Amino acid sequence: MLVIAIMSFLACLTLGAVSMVRATAESWQSQISREITVQIKPDEKLDMDKALADARDLALTFDGTTAGNIVDKEATARLLEPWLGEGLDLDELPVPRLVIITIDERNPPDFAAMRKALTEAIPQAYLDDHRTWVDRLIAMAHTTALIGTGVLVLVFSAMVLTVIFATRGTLSGNRHIVEVLHFVGAEASFVASEFQKHFLKISLKGAGAGGLLAALCFAAASFWQARALATPQSDQATALFGTFAIGWMGYLGIAAIMIVIALLTTLTARYTVMRTIYEIDLIRSDPARTDTHQN
């Protein structure tokens, strides 16, 4: 029961982690896909304020754009504070200025035509549609999902092997009882069903304990994150792992894993018992096979 609980806990943690990463990647992808950035490099002959306004107005003439926002000097300085410190004078530094254009995700504009128009009107302008970042996020989400699936397969495989050995160990201690029951007329399905019921109870208790513990871990982490907003610890955790909330779909997935583990354990136990009884029948029909099966 303890081993099944541990396997269930690890499987549910893996499922929850994969769900969190997918949700975070989808959120980042959605945020990036909703905006494009026009970057204007400084030039001695360029009127930066006019160029920013012209770039915004030109971008908004394209179908699929909904809003434009010029990042002012104060906001640009705040973006550079982690690297260059406070009190920056942007007039003395060759720092590009940004225009953020909000787009319609369902009906995006023609980025190639917009890039061409911006370059012709303002040679110092560069349009970044963030496709590189979106592709990287998609690749990261797919890779994480594959890794999580692999871990789940390993956990289930270890659990199946554990159940097989546990069932065989139980049978080796009670083999004479199984043989007597089988010899006096008890059908193999009856003997297997008794072991099946026994392991079903054990697996339900173990899987339930492991799944419940995993759900409590996610709920506690989500509660802590909600109560510790705007703190260094919470900000770092959010930056690394995203939000710890897995949603009702995540909890449904934990419940599904608990059921799958219980069924898998039960079916494995039944198969092992039926296989053992089959070996008993072979030995009874041909006693010379005894040494072979014992080995």
Beta strands, then each sheet from edge to edge (+ up, - down):
strand 1: 35-40
strand 2: 65-70
strand 3: 97-103
strand 4: 125-128
sheet 1: 2+ 3- 1+ 4-
end
